[in-house]
């Protein structure tokens, strides 16, 4: 059994989408693969992570030139 760990960051949906697509591709290529996707920032920083994600989304939506 092959184990694969994919670390992601949920700042915007792009990182999560990419991580899920990589996971799906690995699982399709190898039936024995066990792939886990973890958001390292969410696990590590909790509330601070939630605040920064909301702030990031607001910046992207309201002031995209930044």
mmCIF file as Biopython writes it, N, C-alpha, C and O atoms, coordinates in Angstrom:
data_model
#
loop_
_atom_site.group_PDB
_atom_site.id
_atom_site.type_symbol
_atom_site.label_atom_id
_atom_site.label_alt_id
_atom_site.label_comp_id
_atom_site.label_asym_id
_atom_site.label_entity_id
_atom_site.label_seq_id
_atom_site.pdbx_PDB_ins_code
_atom_site.Cartn_x
_atom_site.Cartn_y
_atom_site.Cartn_z
_atom_site.occupancy
_atom_site.B_iso_or_equiv
_atom_site.auth_seq_id
_atom_site.auth_asym_id
_atom_site.pdbx_PDB_model_num
ATOM 1   N N  . UNK A ? 1  ? 0.846   -1.176 0.000   1.0 0.0 1  A 1 
ATOM 2   C CA . UNK A ? 1  ? 0.000   0.000  0.000   1.0 0.0 1  A 1 
ATOM 3   C C  . UNK A ? 1  ? 0.894   1.243  0.000   1.0 0.0 1  A 1 
ATOM 4   O O  . UNK A ? 1  ? 1.823   1.359  0.800   1.0 0.0 1  A 1 
ATOM 5   N N  . UNK A ? 2  ? 0.598   2.151  -0.899  1.0 0.0 2  A 1 
ATOM 6   C CA . UNK A ? 2  ? 1.328   3.416  -0.995  1.0 0.0 2  A 1 
ATOM 7   C C  . UNK A ? 2  ? 0.536   4.486  -0.264  1.0 0.0 2  A 1 
ATOM 8   O O  . UNK A ? 2  ? -0.674  4.609  -0.452  1.0 0.0 2  A 1 
ATOM 9   N N  . UNK A ? 3  ? 1.218   5.257  0.566   1.0 0.0 3  A 1 
ATOM 10  C CA . UNK A ? 3  ? 0.574   6.348  1.285   1.0 0.0 3  A 1 
ATOM 11  C C  . UNK A ? 3  ? 1.099   7.670  0.750   1.0 0.0 3  A 1 
ATOM 12  O O  . UNK A ? 3  ? 2.304   7.854  0.582   1.0 0.0 3  A 1 
ATOM 13  N N  . UNK A ? 4  ? 0.167   8.593  0.484   1.0 0.0 4  A 1 
ATOM 14  C CA . UNK A ? 4  ? 0.527   9.908  -0.036  1.0 0.0 4  A 1 
ATOM 15  C C  . UNK A ? 4  ? -0.185  10.957 0.811   1.0 0.0 4  A 1 
ATOM 16  O O  . UNK A ? 4  ? -1.384  10.853 1.071   1.0 0.0 4  A 1 
ATOM 17  N N  . UNK A ? 5  ? 0.564   11.962 1.234   1.0 0.0 5  A 1 
ATOM 18  C CA . UNK A ? 5  ? -0.002  13.066 1.994   1.0 0.0 5  A 1 
ATOM 19  C C  . UNK A ? 5  ? 0.123   14.332 1.146   1.0 0.0 5  A 1 
ATOM 20  O O  . UNK A ? 5  ? 1.215   14.703 0.714   1.0 0.0 5  A 1 
ATOM 21  N N  . UNK A ? 6  ? -1.013  14.984 0.918   1.0 0.0 6  A 1 
ATOM 22  C CA . UNK A ? 6  ? -1.023  16.230 0.157   1.0 0.0 6  A 1 
ATOM 23  C C  . UNK A ? 6  ? -1.393  17.347 1.127   1.0 0.0 6  A 1 
ATOM 24  O O  . UNK A ? 6  ? -2.468  17.331 1.727   1.0 0.0 6  A 1 
ATOM 25  N N  . UNK A ? 7  ? -0.496  18.310 1.275   1.0 0.0 7  A 1 
ATOM 26  C CA . UNK A ? 7  ? -0.755  19.454 2.141   1.0 0.0 7  A 1 
ATOM 27  C C  . UNK A ? 7  ? -1.278  20.600 1.286   1.0 0.0 7  A 1 
ATOM 28  O O  . UNK A ? 7  ? -0.758  20.868 0.203   1.0 0.0 7  A 1 
ATOM 29  N N  . UNK A ? 8  ? -2.305  21.267 1.779   1.0 0.0 8  A 1 
ATOM 30  C CA . UNK A ? 8  ? -2.916  22.352 1.037   1.0 0.0 8  A 1 
ATOM 31  C C  . UNK A ? 8  ? -3.174  23.521 1.970   1.0 0.0 8  A 1 
ATOM 32  O O  . UNK A ? 8  ? -3.003  23.419 3.184   1.0 0.0 8  A 1 
ATOM 33  N N  . UNK A ? 9  ? -3.584  24.618 1.387   1.0 0.0 9  A 1 
ATOM 34  C CA . UNK A ? 9  ? -3.953  25.808 2.152   1.0 0.0 9  A 1 
ATOM 35  C C  . UNK A ? 9  ? -5.255  26.331 1.560   1.0 0.0 9  A 1 
ATOM 36  O O  . UNK A ? 9  ? -5.363  26.526 0.350   1.0 0.0 9  A 1 
ATOM 37  N N  . UNK A ? 10 ? -6.224  26.552 2.408   1.0 0.0 10 A 1 
ATOM 38  C CA . UNK A ? 10 ? -7.554  26.902 1.897   1.0 0.0 10 A 1 
ATOM 39  C C  . UNK A ? 10 ? -7.748  28.400 1.714   1.0 0.0 10 A 1 
ATOM 40  O O  . UNK A ? 10 ? -8.821  28.928 2.006   1.0 0.0 10 A 1 
ATOM 41  N N  . UNK A ? 11 ? -6.732  29.077 1.239   1.0 0.0 11 A 1 
ATOM 42  C CA . UNK A ? 11 ? -6.865  30.493 0.908   1.0 0.0 11 A 1 
ATOM 43  C C  . UNK A ? 11 ? -7.391  30.559 -0.517  1.0 0.0 11 A 1 
ATOM 44  O O  . UNK A ? 11 ? -6.628  30.444 -1.477  1.0 0.0 11 A 1 
ATOM 45  N N  . UNK A ? 12 ? -8.693  30.745 -0.646  1.0 0.0 12 A 1 
ATOM 46  C CA . UNK A ? 12 ? -9.316  30.639 -1.962  1.0 0.0 12 A 1 
ATOM 47  C C  . UNK A ? 12 ? -9.567  29.176 -2.253  1.0 0.0 12 A 1 
ATOM 48  O O  . UNK A ? 12 ? -9.035  28.307 -1.562  1.0 0.0 12 A 1 
ATOM 49  N N  . UNK A ? 13 ? -10.348 28.898 -3.238  1.0 0.0 13 A 1 
ATOM 50  C CA . UNK A ? 13 ? -10.711 27.510 -3.534  1.0 0.0 13 A 1 
ATOM 51  C C  . UNK A ? 13 ? -9.707  26.835 -4.457  1.0 0.0 13 A 1 
ATOM 52  O O  . UNK A ? 13 ? -9.734  25.612 -4.596  1.0 0.0 13 A 1 
ATOM 53  N N  . UNK A ? 14 ? -8.829  27.593 -5.087  1.0 0.0 14 A 1 
ATOM 54  C CA . UNK A ? 14 ? -7.883  27.012 -6.044  1.0 0.0 14 A 1 
ATOM 55  C C  . UNK A ? 14 ? -6.968  25.967 -5.455  1.0 0.0 14 A 1 
ATOM 56  O O  . UNK A ? 14 ? -6.740  24.930 -6.078  1.0 0.0 14 A 1 
ATOM 57  N N  . UNK A ? 15 ? -6.434  26.212 -4.261  1.0 0.0 15 A 1 
ATOM 58  C CA . UNK A ? 15 ? -5.532  25.248 -3.631  1.0 0.0 15 A 1 
ATOM 59  C C  . UNK A ? 15 ? -6.252  23.936 -3.328  1.0 0.0 15 A 1 
ATOM 60  O O  . UNK A ? 15 ? -5.712  22.855 -3.559  1.0 0.0 15 A 1 
ATOM 61  N N  . UNK A ? 16 ? -7.460  24.040 -2.815  1.0 0.0 16 A 1 
ATOM 62  C CA . UNK A ? 16 ? -8.215  22.831 -2.478  1.0 0.0 16 A 1 
ATOM 63  C C  . UNK A ? 16 ? -8.599  22.045 -3.723  1.0 0.0 16 A 1 
ATOM 64  O O  . UNK A ? 16 ? -8.522  20.816 -3.735  1.0 0.0 16 A 1 
ATOM 65  N N  . UNK A ? 17 ? -9.008  22.746 -4.761  1.0 0.0 17 A 1 
ATOM 66  C CA . UNK A ? 17 ? -9.369  22.080 -6.015  1.0 0.0 17 A 1 
ATOM 67  C C  . UNK A ? 17 ? -8.169  21.350 -6.599  1.0 0.0 17 A 1 
ATOM 68  O O  . UNK A ? 17 ? -8.284  20.204 -7.032  1.0 0.0 17 A 1 
ATOM 69  N N  . UNK A ? 18 ? -7.024  22.010 -6.610  1.0 0.0 18 A 1 
ATOM 70  C CA . UNK A ? 18 ? -5.806  21.375 -7.124  1.0 0.0 18 A 1 
ATOM 71  C C  . UNK A ? 18 ? -5.450  20.138 -6.295  1.0 0.0 18 A 1 
ATOM 72  O O  . UNK A ? 18 ? -5.098  19.095 -6.847  1.0 0.0 18 A 1 
ATOM 73  N N  . UNK A ? 19 ? -5.544  20.259 -4.980  1.0 0.0 19 A 1 
ATOM 74  C CA . UNK A ? 19 ? -5.214  19.118 -4.106  1.0 0.0 19 A 1 
ATOM 75  C C  . UNK A ? 19 ? -6.156  17.944 -4.351  1.0 0.0 19 A 1 
ATOM 76  O O  . UNK A ? 19 ? -5.716  16.796 -4.417  1.0 0.0 19 A 1 
ATOM 77  N N  . UNK A ? 20 ? -7.446  18.225 -4.486  1.0 0.0 20 A 1 
ATOM 78  C CA . UNK A ? 20 ? -8.411  17.142 -4.750  1.0 0.0 20 A 1 
ATOM 79  C C  . UNK A ? 20 ? -8.158  16.493 -6.105  1.0 0.0 20 A 1 
ATOM 80  O O  . UNK A ? 20 ? -8.271  15.275 -6.240  1.0 0.0 20 A 1 
ATOM 81  N N  . UNK A ? 21 ? -7.817  17.298 -7.108  1.0 0.0 21 A 1 
ATOM 82  C CA . UNK A ? 21 ? -7.546  16.736 -8.435  1.0 0.0 21 A 1 
ATOM 83  C C  . UNK A ? 21 ? -6.287  15.881 -8.445  1.0 0.0 21 A 1 
ATOM 84  O O  . UNK A ? 21 ? -6.251  14.840 -9.101  1.0 0.0 21 A 1 
ATOM 85  N N  . UNK A ? 22 ? -5.262  16.305 -7.730  1.0 0.0 22 A 1 
ATOM 86  C CA . UNK A ? 22 ? -4.043  15.491 -7.619  1.0 0.0 22 A 1 
ATOM 87  C C  . UNK A ? 22 ? -4.367  14.182 -6.898  1.0 0.0 22 A 1 
ATOM 88  O O  . UNK A ? 22 ? -3.927  13.110 -7.312  1.0 0.0 22 A 1 
ATOM 89  N N  . UNK A ? 23 ? -5.140  14.283 -5.818  1.0 0.0 23 A 1 
ATOM 90  C CA . UNK A ? 23 ? -5.553  13.069 -5.084  1.0 0.0 23 A 1 
ATOM 91  C C  . UNK A ? 23 ? -6.293  12.104 -6.002  1.0 0.0 23 A 1 
ATOM 92  O O  . UNK A ? 23 ? -5.983  10.913 -6.036  1.0 0.0 23 A 1 
ATOM 93  N N  . UNK A ? 24 ? -7.268  12.615 -6.742  1.0 0.0 24 A 1 
ATOM 94  C CA . UNK A ? 24 ? -8.062  11.758 -7.635  1.0 0.0 24 A 1 
ATOM 95  C C  . UNK A ? 24 ? -7.194  11.104 -8.707  1.0 0.0 24 A 1 
ATOM 96  O O  . UNK A ? 24 ? -7.375  9.930  -9.028  1.0 0.0 24 A 1 
ATOM 97  N N  . UNK A ? 25 ? -6.254  11.867 -9.259  1.0 0.0 25 A 1 
ATOM 98  C CA . UNK A ? 25 ? -5.368  11.321 -10.290 1.0 0.0 25 A 1 
ATOM 99  C C  . UNK A ? 25 ? -4.491  10.203 -9.733  1.0 0.0 25 A 1 
ATOM 100 O O  . UNK A ? 25 ? -4.312  9.166  -10.373 1.0 0.0 25 A 1 
ATOM 101 N N  . UNK A ? 26 ? -3.951  10.420 -8.548  1.0 0.0 26 A 1 
ATOM 102 C CA . UNK A ? 26 ? -3.107  9.387  -7.928  1.0 0.0 26 A 1 
ATOM 103 C C  . UNK A ? 26 ? -3.923  8.126  -7.666  1.0 0.0 26 A 1 
ATOM 104 O O  . UNK A ? 26 ? -3.461  7.016  -7.929  1.0 0.0 26 A 1 
ATOM 105 N N  . UNK A ? 27 ? -5.127  8.297  -7.151  1.0 0.0 27 A 1 
ATOM 106 C CA . UNK A ? 27 ? -5.979  7.140  -6.862  1.0 0.0 27 A 1 
ATOM 107 C C  . UNK A ? 27 ? -6.373  6.388  -8.126  1.0 0.0 27 A 1 
ATOM 108 O O  . UNK A ? 27 ? -6.519  5.166  -8.099  1.0 0.0 27 A 1 
ATOM 109 N N  . UNK A ? 28 ? -6.546  7.105  -9.230  1.0 0.0 28 A 1 
ATOM 110 C CA . UNK A ? 28 ? -6.868  6.441  -10.495 1.0 0.0 28 A 1 
ATOM 111 C C  . UNK A ? 28 ? -5.668  5.676  -11.043 1.0 0.0 28 A 1 
ATOM 112 O O  . UNK A ? 28 ? -5.825  4.602  -11.624 1.0 0.0 28 A 1 
ATOM 113 N N  . UNK A ? 29 ? -4.480  6.221  -10.861 1.0 0.0 29 A 1 
ATOM 114 C CA . UNK A ? 29 ? -3.278  5.587  -11.391 1.0 0.0 29 A 1 
ATOM 115 C C  . UNK A ? 29 ? -2.816  4.391  -10.563 1.0 0.0 29 A 1 
ATOM 116 O O  . UNK A ? 29 ? -2.167  3.488  -11.091 1.0 0.0 29 A 1 
ATOM 117 N N  . UNK A ? 30 ? -3.144  4.377  -9.278  1.0 0.0 30 A 1 
ATOM 118 C CA . UNK A ? 30 ? -2.671  3.313  -8.401  1.0 0.0 30 A 1 
ATOM 119 C C  . UNK A ? 30 ? -3.784  2.907  -7.448  1.0 0.0 30 A 1 
ATOM 120 O O  . UNK A ? 30 ? -4.148  3.662  -6.546  1.0 0.0 30 A 1 
ATOM 121 N N  . UNK A ? 31 ? -4.320  1.712  -7.651  1.0 0.0 31 A 1 
ATOM 122 C CA . UNK A ? 31 ? -5.421  1.218  -6.804  1.0 0.0 31 A 1 
ATOM 123 C C  . UNK A ? 31 ? -5.002  1.016  -5.356  1.0 0.0 31 A 1 
ATOM 124 O O  . UNK A ? 31 ? -5.849  1.014  -4.463  1.0 0.0 31 A 1 
ATOM 125 N N  . UNK A ? 32 ? -3.713  0.847  -5.113  1.0 0.0 32 A 1 
ATOM 126 C CA . UNK A ? 32 ? -3.227  0.606  -3.758  1.0 0.0 32 A 1 
ATOM 127 C C  . UNK A ? 32 ? -2.928  1.893  -3.000  1.0 0.0 32 A 1 
ATOM 128 O O  . UNK A ? 32 ? -2.614  1.849  -1.810  1.0 0.0 32 A 1 
ATOM 129 N N  . UNK A ? 33 ? -3.022  3.027  -3.667  1.0 0.0 33 A 1 
ATOM 130 C CA . UNK A ? 33 ? -2.663  4.299  -3.034  1.0 0.0 33 A 1 
ATOM 131 C C  . UNK A ? 33 ? -3.731  4.738  -2.039  1.0 0.0 33 A 1 
ATOM 132 O O  . UNK A ? 33 ? -4.931  4.658  -2.301  1.0 0.0 33 A 1 
ATOM 133 N N  . UNK A ? 34 ? -3.256  5.198  -0.903  1.0 0.0 34 A 1 
ATOM 134 C CA . UNK A ? 34 ? -4.117  5.816  0.102   1.0 0.0 34 A 1 
ATOM 135 C C  . UNK A ? 34 ? -3.670  7.268  0.194   1.0 0.0 34 A 1 
ATOM 136 O O  . UNK A ? 34 ? -2.566  7.566  0.651   1.0 0.0 34 A 1 
ATOM 137 N N  . UNK A ? 35 ? -4.537  8.157  -0.244  1.0 0.0 35 A 1 
ATOM 138 C CA . UNK A ? 35 ? -4.172  9.566  -0.339  1.0 0.0 35 A 1 
ATOM 139 C C  . UNK A ? 35 ? -4.985  10.371 0.664   1.0 0.0 35 A 1 
ATOM 140 O O  . UNK A ? 35 ? -6.207  10.246 0.738   1.0 0.0 35 A 1 
ATOM 141 N N  . UNK A ? 36 ? -4.288  11.193 1.430   1.0 0.0 36 A 1 
ATOM 142 C CA . UNK A ? 36 ? -4.948  12.055 2.403   1.0 0.0 36 A 1 
ATOM 143 C C  . UNK A ? 36 ? -4.596  13.510 2.087   1.0 0.0 36 A 1 
ATOM 144 O O  . UNK A ? 36 ? -3.432  13.848 1.868   1.0 0.0 36 A 1 
ATOM 145 N N  . UNK A ? 37 ? -5.619  14.360 2.068   1.0 0.0 37 A 1 
ATOM 146 C CA . UNK A ? 37 ? -5.431  15.785 1.836   1.0 0.0 37 A 1 
ATOM 147 C C  . UNK A ? 37 ? -5.652  16.503 3.162   1.0 0.0 37 A 1 
ATOM 148 O O  . UNK A ? 37 ? -6.701  16.353 3.789   1.0 0.0 37 A 1 
ATOM 149 N N  . UNK A ? 38 ? -4.660  17.285 3.586   1.0 0.0 38 A 1 
ATOM 150 C CA . UNK A ? 38 ? -4.763  18.024 4.837   1.0 0.0 38 A 1 
ATOM 151 C C  . UNK A ? 38 ? -4.491  19.505 4.608   1.0 0.0 38 A 1 
ATOM 152 O O  . UNK A ? 38 ? -3.581  19.883 3.870   1.0 0.0 38 A 1 
ATOM 153 N N  . UNK A ? 39 ? -5.292  20.320 5.250   1.0 0.0 39 A 1 
ATOM 154 C CA . UNK A ? 39 ? -5.067  21.764 5.241   1.0 0.0 39 A 1 
ATOM 155 C C  . UNK A ? 39 ? -4.210  22.075 6.463   1.0 0.0 39 A 1 
ATOM 156 O O  . UNK A ? 39 ? -4.715  22.186 7.580   1.0 0.0 39 A 1 
ATOM 157 N N  . UNK A ? 40 ? -2.922  22.212 6.236   1.0 0.0 40 A 1 
ATOM 158 C CA . UNK A ? 40 ? -1.966  22.393 7.329   1.0 0.0 40 A 1 
ATOM 159 C C  . UNK A ? 40 ? -2.231  23.673 8.115   1.0 0.0 40 A 1 
ATOM 160 O O  . UNK A ? 40 ? -2.108  23.680 9.340   1.0 0.0 40 A 1 
ATOM 161 N N  . UNK A ? 41 ? -2.590  24.746 7.431   1.0 0.0 41 A 1 
ATOM 162 C CA . UNK A ? 41 ? -2.848  26.016 8.109   1.0 0.0 41 A 1 
ATOM 163 C C  . UNK A ? 41 ? -4.075  25.928 9.011   1.0 0.0 41 A 1 
ATOM 164 O O  . UNK A ? 41 ? -4.059  26.429 10.135  1.0 0.0 41 A 1 
ATOM 165 N N  . UNK A ? 42 ? -5.135  25.294 8.523   1.0 0.0 42 A 1 
ATOM 166 C CA . UNK A ? 42 ? -6.350  25.157 9.330   1.0 0.0 42 A 1 
ATOM 167 C C  . UNK A ? 42 ? -6.075  24.323 10.581  1.0 0.0 42 A 1 
ATOM 168 O O  . UNK A ? 42 ? -6.550  24.648 11.669  1.0 0.0 42 A 1 
ATOM 169 N N  . UNK A ? 43 ? -5.310  23.254 10.420  1.0 0.0 43 A 1 
ATOM 170 C CA . UNK A ? 43 ? -4.990  22.395 11.557  1.0 0.0 43 A 1 
ATOM 171 C C  . UNK A ? 43 ? -4.086  23.091 12.570  1.0 0.0 43 A 1 
ATOM 172 O O  . UNK A ? 43 ? -4.179  22.834 13.771  1.0 0.0 43 A 1 
ATOM 173 N N  . UNK A ? 44 ? -3.224  23.961 12.092  1.0 0.0 44 A 1 
ATOM 174 C CA . UNK A ? 44 ? -2.230  24.597 12.949  1.0 0.0 44 A 1 
ATOM 175 C C  . UNK A ? 44 ? -2.741  25.866 13.620  1.0 0.0 44 A 1 
ATOM 176 O O  . UNK A ? 44 ? -2.485  26.092 14.803  1.0 0.0 44 A 1 
ATOM 177 N N  . UNK A ? 45 ? -3.462  26.693 12.869  1.0 0.0 45 A 1 
ATOM 178 C CA . UNK A ? 45 ? -3.781  28.027 13.365  1.0 0.0 45 A 1 
ATOM 179 C C  . UNK A ? 45 ? -5.241  28.258 13.740  1.0 0.0 45 A 1 
ATOM 180 O O  . UNK A ? 45 ? -5.555  29.316 14.286  1.0 0.0 45 A 1 
ATOM 181 N N  . UNK A ? 46 ? -6.129  27.336 13.477  1.0 0.0 46 A 1 
ATOM 182 C CA . UNK A ? 46 ? -7.512  27.412 13.933  1.0 0.0 46 A 1 
ATOM 183 C C  . UNK A ? 46 ? -8.222  28.723 13.630  1.0 0.0 46 A 1 
ATOM 184 O O  . UNK A ? 46 ? -8.464  29.056 12.471  1.0 0.0 46 A 1 
ATOM 185 N N  . UNK A ? 47 ? -8.553  29.466 14.689  1.0 0.0 47 A 1 
ATOM 186 C CA . UNK A ? 47 ? -9.309  30.716 14.540  1.0 0.0 47 A 1 
ATOM 187 C C  . UNK A ? 47 ? -8.578  31.757 13.703  1.0 0.0 47 A 1 
ATOM 188 O O  . UNK A ? 47 ? -9.193  32.455 12.898  1.0 0.0 47 A 1 
ATOM 189 N N  . UNK A ? 48 ? -7.272  31.860 13.893  1.0 0.0 48 A 1 
ATOM 190 C CA . UNK A ? 48 ? -6.492  32.811 13.109  1.0 0.0 48 A 1 
ATOM 191 C C  . UNK A ? 48 ? -6.604  32.463 11.624  1.0 0.0 48 A 1 
ATOM 192 O O  . UNK A ? 48 ? -6.727  33.354 10.784  1.0 0.0 48 A 1 
ATOM 193 N N  . UNK A ? 49 ? -6.562  31.197 11.310  1.0 0.0 49 A 1 
ATOM 194 C CA . UNK A ? 49 ? -6.720  30.739 9.930   1.0 0.0 49 A 1 
ATOM 195 C C  . UNK A ? 49 ? -8.071  31.171 9.380   1.0 0.0 49 A 1 
ATOM 196 O O  . UNK A ? 49 ? -8.150  31.679 8.262   1.0 0.0 49 A 1 
ATOM 197 N N  . UNK A ? 50 ? -9.127  30.975 10.147  1.0 0.0 50 A 1 
ATOM 198 C CA . UNK A ? 50 ? -10.472 31.361 9.710   1.0 0.0 50 A 1 
ATOM 199 C C  . UNK A ? 50 ? -10.539 32.854 9.417   1.0 0.0 50 A 1 
ATOM 200 O O  . UNK A ? 50 ? -11.107 33.269 8.407   1.0 0.0 50 A 1 
ATOM 201 N N  . UNK A ? 51 ? -9.961  33.658 10.300  1.0 0.0 51 A 1 
ATOM 202 C CA . UNK A ? 51 ? -9.958  35.114 10.122  1.0 0.0 51 A 1 
ATOM 203 C C  . UNK A ? 51 ? -9.195  35.504 8.855   1.0 0.0 51 A 1 
ATOM 204 O O  . UNK A ? 51 ? -9.672  36.320 8.066   1.0 0.0 51 A 1 
ATOM 205 N N  . UNK A ? 52 ? -8.009  34.920 8.663   1.0 0.0 52 A 1 
ATOM 206 C CA . UNK A ? 52 ? -7.191  35.263 7.502   1.0 0.0 52 A 1 
ATOM 207 C C  . UNK A ? 52 ? -7.875  34.830 6.205   1.0 0.0 52 A 1 
ATOM 208 O O  . UNK A ? 52 ? -7.786  35.534 5.199   1.0 0.0 52 A 1 
ATOM 209 N N  . UNK A ? 53 ? -8.550  33.693 6.215   1.0 0.0 53 A 1 
ATOM 210 C CA . UNK A ? 53 ? -9.278  33.246 5.016   1.0 0.0 53 A 1 
ATOM 211 C C  . UNK A ? 53 ? -10.392 34.223 4.662   1.0 0.0 53 A 1 
ATOM 212 O O  . UNK A ? 53 ? -10.564 34.573 3.495   1.0 0.0 53 A 1 
ATOM 213 N N  . UNK A ? 54 ? -11.144 34.664 5.660   1.0 0.0 54 A 1 
ATOM 214 C CA . UNK A ? 54 ? -12.212 35.633 5.411   1.0 0.0 54 A 1 
ATOM 215 C C  . UNK A ? 54 ? -11.639 36.947 4.907   1.0 0.0 54 A 1 
ATOM 216 O O  . UNK A ? 54 ? -12.184 37.553 3.984   1.0 0.0 54 A 1 
ATOM 217 N N  . UNK A ? 55 ? -10.551 37.385 5.505   1.0 0.0 55 A 1 
ATOM 218 C CA . UNK A ? 55 ? -9.899  38.622 5.074   1.0 0.0 55 A 1 
ATOM 219 C C  . UNK A ? 55 ? -9.399  38.494 3.633   1.0 0.0 55 A 1 
ATOM 220 O O  . UNK A ? 55 ? -9.574  39.410 2.830   1.0 0.0 55 A 1 
ATOM 221 N N  . UNK A ? 56 ? -8.791  37.380 3.315   1.0 0.0 56 A 1 
ATOM 222 C CA . UNK A ? 56 ? -8.301  37.136 1.956   1.0 0.0 56 A 1 
ATOM 223 C C  . UNK A ? 56 ? -9.447  37.210 0.951   1.0 0.0 56 A 1 
ATOM 224 O O  . UNK A ? 56 ? -9.309  37.839 -0.098  1.0 0.0 56 A 1 
ATOM 225 N N  . UNK A ? 57 ? -10.561 36.583 1.256   1.0 0.0 57 A 1 
ATOM 226 C CA . UNK A ? 57 ? -11.712 36.597 0.357   1.0 0.0 57 A 1 
ATOM 227 C C  . UNK A ? 57 ? -12.237 38.013 0.153   1.0 0.0 57 A 1 
ATOM 228 O O  . UNK A ? 57 ? -12.566 38.397 -0.969  1.0 0.0 57 A 1 
ATOM 229 N N  . UNK A ? 58 ? -12.316 38.781 1.218   1.0 0.0 58 A 1 
ATOM 230 C CA . UNK A ? 58 ? -12.783 40.163 1.104   1.0 0.0 58 A 1 
ATOM 231 C C  . UNK A ? 58 ? -11.835 41.003 0.252   1.0 0.0 58 A 1 
ATOM 232 O O  . UNK A ? 58 ? -12.283 41.806 -0.566  1.0 0.0 58 A 1 
ATOM 233 N N  . UNK A ? 59 ? -10.554 40.824 0.437   1.0 0.0 59 A 1 
ATOM 234 C CA . UNK A ? 59 ? -9.579  41.576 -0.359  1.0 0.0 59 A 1 
ATOM 235 C C  . UNK A ? 59 ? -9.716  41.225 -1.840  1.0 0.0 59 A 1 
ATOM 236 O O  . UNK A ? 59 ? -9.720  42.107 -2.699  1.0 0.0 59 A 1 
ATOM 237 N N  . UNK A ? 60 ? -9.828  39.953 -2.120  1.0 0.0 60 A 1 
ATOM 238 C CA . UNK A ? 60 ? -9.952  39.509 -3.519  1.0 0.0 60 A 1 
ATOM 239 C C  . UNK A ? 60 ? -11.227 40.044 -4.160  1.0 0.0 60 A 1 
ATOM 240 O O  . UNK A ? 60 ? -11.213 40.453 -5.321  1.0 0.0 60 A 1 
ATOM 241 N N  . UNK A ? 61 ? -12.317 40.043 -3.422  1.0 0.0 61 A 1 
ATOM 242 C CA . UNK A ? 61 ? -13.596 40.486 -3.965  1.0 0.0 61 A 1 
ATOM 243 C C  . UNK A ? 61 ? -13.695 42.006 -4.079  1.0 0.0 61 A 1 
ATOM 244 O O  . UNK A ? 61 ? -14.249 42.513 -5.054  1.0 0.0 61 A 1 
ATOM 245 N N  . UNK A ? 62 ? -13.177 42.725 -3.118  1.0 0.0 62 A 1 
ATOM 246 C CA . UNK A ? 62 ? -13.392 44.165 -3.069  1.0 0.0 62 A 1 
ATOM 247 C C  . UNK A ? 62 ? -12.251 44.997 -3.657  1.0 0.0 62 A 1 
ATOM 248 O O  . UNK A ? 62 ? -12.481 46.082 -4.191  1.0 0.0 62 A 1 
ATOM 249 N N  . UNK A ? 63 ? -11.040 44.493 -3.560  1.0 0.0 63 A 1 
ATOM 250 C CA . UNK A ? 63 ? -9.894  45.244 -4.071  1.0 0.0 63 A 1 
ATOM 251 C C  . UNK A ? 63 ? -8.954  44.298 -4.823  1.0 0.0 63 A 1 
ATOM 252 O O  . UNK A ? 63 ? -7.840  44.047 -4.363  1.0 0.0 63 A 1 
ATOM 253 N N  . UNK A ? 64 ? -9.380  43.779 -5.955  1.0 0.0 64 A 1 
ATOM 254 C CA . UNK A ? 64 ? -8.575  42.770 -6.663  1.0 0.0 64 A 1 
ATOM 255 C C  . UNK A ? 64 ? -7.229  43.293 -7.153  1.0 0.0 64 A 1 
ATOM 256 O O  . UNK A ? 64 ? -6.326  42.497 -7.412  1.0 0.0 64 A 1 
ATOM 257 N N  . UNK A ? 65 ? -7.069  44.597 -7.286  1.0 0.0 65 A 1 
ATOM 258 C CA . UNK A ? 65 ? -5.777  45.122 -7.761  1.0 0.0 65 A 1 
ATOM 259 C C  . UNK A ? 65 ? -4.679  44.959 -6.734  1.0 0.0 65 A 1 
ATOM 260 O O  . UNK A ? 65 ? -3.498  44.968 -7.084  1.0 0.0 65 A 1 
ATOM 261 N N  . UNK A ? 66 ? -5.043  44.811 -5.482  1.0 0.0 66 A 1 
ATOM 262 C CA . UNK A ? 66 ? -4.040  44.606 -4.427  1.0 0.0 66 A 1 
ATOM 263 C C  . UNK A ? 66 ? -3.409  43.256 -4.637  1.0 0.0 66 A 1 
ATOM 264 O O  . UNK A ? 66 ? -2.531  42.859 -3.870  1.0 0.0 66 A 1 
#
